[in-house]
């Protein structure tokens, strides 16, 4: 069961993560999960955050369905489903060591690229067959860590030129990913863990308060300053996840 002390630690993390979501429209799981795994098991943290992600994404997204690129959605969705199935299986059966180290390594790579402003071949369109690896790996990382959003973003940003279409499509992809993951976690028995639904009910208002605060702060904080601060905090959390994985039994 999740203790009152654990809830007192987790609540500020959830608030900050969804404040970031309210300001940027993405990134809550990237902020929350690497920090939460310092205090609660990965198999508890990820299904918990998915419930908040699903609620907040449904509130913010889904307003521009007519602008969604259905061809890209149809290309990506089947492979995303496959990746989520693989990720849920790994999350349910794997020990703590290598998933935590993989999470920490992934977060550090994202942070380094973000802080260096790496663009790579961002201006070169991807071929449609890249939907397979991006969909599968995005699904795996979404299920394991709740952090598949950056992977979907890379793919769609190099397939869709129109900003409105890209925003609408990534919003729906993340929303559908949340629905599928929540269903898969339920089928795998992860929502049968003691206290997880109680914790979700207690912390959902915290996530909504964070979402509201972020939406109010959106125009008051420099986006560049916010981005750099988030990357630095994430890098610290990523290093902590690697350390916890290294110290965990194999």
C-alpha positions as semicolon CSV with decimal commas, in nm:
position;residue;x (nm);y (nm);z (nm)
1;X;0,000;0,000;0,000
2;X;0,119;0,352;-0,076
3;X;0,191;0,530;0,254
4;X;0,098;0,886;0,345
5;X;0,469;0,971;0,333
6;X;0,497;0,839;-0,023
7;X;0,188;1,035;-0,130
8;X;0,339;1,350;0,021
9;X;0,652;1,297;-0,191
10;X;0,472;1,193;-0,510
11;X;0,212;1,474;-0,510
12;X;0,460;1,760;-0,578
13;X;0,619;1,555;-0,857
14;X;0,279;1,506;-1,022
15;X;0,196;1,875;-0,979
16;X;0,522;1,989;-1,144
17;X;0,492;1,733;-1,425
18;X;0,142;1,846;-1,522
19;X;0,234;2,210;-1,483
20;X;0,493;2,138;-1,752
21;X;0,222;1,964;-1,955
22;X;-0,006;2,266;-1,920
23;X;0,273;2,495;-2,042
24;X;0,401;2,282;-2,330
25;X;0,126;2,036;-2,422
26;X;0,351;1,733;-2,368
27;X;0,624;1,591;-2,147
28;X;0,441;1,504;-1,824
29;X;0,556;1,142;-1,819
30;X;0,909;1,243;-1,920
31;X;0,920;1,465;-1,610
32;X;0,728;1,243;-1,368
33;X;0,844;0,885;-1,428
34;X;1,224;0,927;-1,385
35;X;1,161;1,107;-1,054
36;X;0,884;0,876;-0,929
37;X;1,097;0,563;-0,973
38;X;1,326;0,702;-0,704
39;X;1,042;0,644;-0,455
40;X;0,796;0,388;-0,596
41;X;0,835;0,082;-0,823
42;X;0,836;0,132;-1,200
43;X;0,545;-0,114;-1,232
44;X;0,341;0,117;-1,006
45;X;0,459;0,453;-1,137
46;X;0,390;0,402;-1,510
47;X;0,027;0,277;-1,486
48;X;-0,041;0,553;-1,233
49;X;0,087;0,831;-1,460
50;X;-0,101;0,688;-1,759
51;X;-0,432;0,760;-1,585
52;X;-0,336;1,125;-1,536
53;X;-0,198;1,148;-1,890
54;X;-0,520;1,011;-2,030
55;X;-0,737;1,257;-1,838
56;X;-0,527;1,566;-1,910
57;X;-0,468;1,481;-2,277
58;X;-0,842;1,427;-2,325
59;X;-0,908;1,770;-2,171
60;X;-0,645;1,953;-2,375
61;X;-0,637;1,757;-2,697
62;X;-0,899;1,619;-2,928
63;X;-1,034;1,964;-3,016
64;X;-0,912;1,965;-3,375
65;X;-1,008;1,622;-3,502
66;X;-1,069;1,754;-3,853
67;X;-0,702;1,848;-3,888
68;X;-0,572;1,504;-3,795
69;X;-0,375;1,326;-4,069
70;X;-0,568;1,000;-4,099
71;X;-0,313;0,840;-4,338
72;X;-0,032;0,893;-4,084
73;X;-0,254;0,774;-3,801
74;X;-0,334;0,455;-3,995
75;X;0,037;0,396;-4,068
76;X;0,151;0,450;-3,710
77;X;-0,128;0,298;-3,504
78;X;-0,085;-0,078;-3,580
79;X;0,289;-0,065;-3,503
80;X;0,223;0,142;-3,193
81;X;-0,020;-0,130;-3,075
82;X;0,249;-0,395;-3,130
83;X;0,505;-0,191;-2,938
84;X;0,265;-0,133;-2,648
85;X;0,192;-0,507;-2,627
86;X;0,565;-0,582;-2,612
87;X;0,624;-0,306;-2,357
88;X;0,341;-0,418;-2,127
89;X;0,478;-0,775;-2,132
90;X;0,825;-0,651;-2,040
91;X;0,692;-0,419;-1,769
92;X;0,490;-0,700;-1,613
93;X;0,763;-0,966;-1,623
94;X;1,097;-0,785;-1,612
95;X;1,305;-0,717;-1,305
96;X;1,393;-0,364;-1,203
97;X;1,758;-0,339;-1,313
98;X;1,763;-0,311;-1,690
99;X;1,433;-0,121;-1,736
100;X;1,551;0,148;-1,492
101;X;1,890;0,173;-1,662
102;X;1,725;0,187;-2,006
103;X;1,489;0,459;-1,883
104;X;1,778;0,661;-1,739
105;X;1,985;0,622;-2,055
106;X;1,695;0,725;-2,279
107;X;1,621;1,032;-2,066
108;X;1,989;1,137;-2,067
109;X;2,010;1,108;-2,447
110;X;1,695;1,318;-2,489
111;X;1,832;1,578;-2,245
112;X;2,173;1,602;-2,410
113;X;2,017;1,642;-2,754
114;X;1,777;1,903;-2,618
115;X;2,044;2,104;-2,437
116;X;2,273;2,097;-2,741
117;X;1,985;2,197;-2,969
118;X;2,052;1,900;-3,196
119;X;1,842;1,896;-3,508
120;X;2,020;1,628;-3,712
121;X;1,827;1,570;-4,034
122;X;1,512;1,734;-3,902
123;X;1,445;1,903;-4,233
124;X;1,461;1,581;-4,437
125;X;1,121;1,408;-4,476
126;X;1,102;1,046;-4,363
127;X;0,977;0,770;-4,589
128;X;0,644;0,620;-4,485
129;X;0,799;0,283;-4,397
130;X;0,966;0,448;-4,096
131;X;0,624;0,426;-3,929
132;X;0,714;0,066;-3,839
133;X;1,025;0,125;-3,621
134;X;0,901;0,456;-3,481
135;X;0,563;0,305;-3,399
136;X;0,707;-0,007;-3,237
137;X;0,975;0,170;-3,034
138;X;0,734;0,450;-2,939
139;X;0,487;0,188;-2,817
140;X;0,752;-0,001;-2,619
141;X;0,878;0,315;-2,449
142;X;0,522;0,435;-2,388
143;X;0,429;0,112;-2,213
144;X;0,755;0,070;-2,021
145;X;0,810;0,429;-1,913
146;X;0,529;0,649;-2,047
147;X;0,792;0,830;-2,256
148;X;0,701;0,741;-2,615
149;X;0,585;1,093;-2,701
150;X;0,927;1,220;-2,820
151;X;0,958;0,922;-3,055
152;X;0,617;0,983;-3,214
153;X;0,700;1,354;-3,232
154;X;1,022;1,292;-3,427
155;X;0,837;1,077;-3,681
156;X;0,535;1,304;-3,731
157;X;0,739;1,627;-3,737
158;X;0,931;1,486;-4,035
159;X;0,617;1,365;-4,213
160;X;0,379;1,661;-4,166
161;X;0,471;2,013;-4,274
162;X;0,158;2,192;-4,153
163;X;0,196;2,285;-3,785
164;X;-0,176;2,266;-3,710
165;X;-0,199;1,922;-3,867
166;X;0,107;1,804;-3,676
167;X;-0,027;1,929;-3,341
168;X;-0,367;1,773;-3,399
169;X;-0,218;1,441;-3,508
170;X;0,035;1,409;-3,224
171;X;-0,238;1,497;-2,975
172;X;-0,460;1,216;-3,102
173;X;-0,167;0,970;-3,117
174;X;-0,083;1,037;-2,752
175;X;-0,450;1,016;-2,652
176;X;-0,496;0,682;-2,833
177;X;-0,171;0,557;-2,685
178;X;-0,300;0,638;-2,337
179;X;-0,629;0,457;-2,399
180;X;-0,454;0,147;-2,534
181;X;-0,196;0,143;-2,254
182;X;-0,457;0,181;-1,983
183;X;-0,650;-0,113;-2,131
184;X;-0,335;-0,323;-2,165
185;X;-0,224;-0,245;-1,809
186;X;-0,568;-0,343;-1,681
187;X;-0,556;-0,670;-1,877
188;X;-0,208;-0,743;-1,739
189;X;-0,334;-0,694;-1,383
190;X;-0,125;-0,385;-1,309
191;X;-0,432;-0,195;-1,188
192;X;-0,502;-0,477;-0,943
193;X;-0,201;-0,367;-0,738
194;X;-0,298;-0,264;-0,385
195;X;-0,367;0,109;-0,350
196;X;-0,296;0,210;-0,711
197;X;-0,651;0,321;-0,787
198;X;-0,679;0,490;-0,446
199;X;-0,355;0,676;-0,515
200;X;-0,483;0,774;-0,860
201;X;-0,807;0,912;-0,712
202;X;-0,616;1,112;-0,452
203;X;-0,358;1,247;-0,697
204;X;-0,584;1,320;-0,996
205;X;-0,688;1,660;-0,851
206;X;-0,316;1,739;-0,809
207;X;-0,254;1,668;-1,179
208;X;-0,551;1,887;-1,276
209;X;-0,424;2,171;-1,055
210;X;-0,086;2,139;-1,225
211;X;-0,254;2,146;-1,566
212;X;-0,442;2,464;-1,471
213;X;-0,129;2,629;-1,327
214;X;0,069;2,547;-1,640
215;X;-0,198;2,687;-1,869
216;X;-0,190;3,012;-1,669
217;X;0,191;3,031;-1,671
218;X;0,227;2,951;-2,040
219;X;0,273;3,313;-2,151
220;X;0,469;3,427;-1,844
221;X;0,778;3,207;-1,859
222;X;1,042;3,211;-2,131
223;X;1,002;2,888;-2,335
224;X;1,381;2,859;-2,373
225;X;1,440;2,897;-1,997
226;X;1,165;2,647;-1,922
227;X;1,306;2,396;-2,171
228;X;1,658;2,416;-2,029
229;X;1,539;2,392;-1,669
230;X;1,332;2,082;-1,754
231;X;1,624;1,917;-1,934
232;X;1,860;1,979;-1,640
233;X;1,611;1,836;-1,390
234;X;1,544;1,539;-1,617
235;X;1,915;1,471;-1,657
236;X;1,950;1,451;-1,277
237;X;1,648;1,220;-1,256
238;X;1,780;1,007;-1,544
239;X;2,115;0,965;-1,371
240;X;1,928;0,868;-1,055
241;X;1,729;0,604;-1,244
242;X;2,051;0,454;-1,383
243;X;2,199;0,444;-1,030
244;X;1,887;0,276;-0,888
245;X;1,890;0,024;-1,170
246;X;2,257;-0,050;-1,116
247;X;2,200;-0,107;-0,744
248;X;1,889;-0,323;-0,798
249;X;1,912;-0,703;-0,812
250;X;1,940;-0,842;-1,165
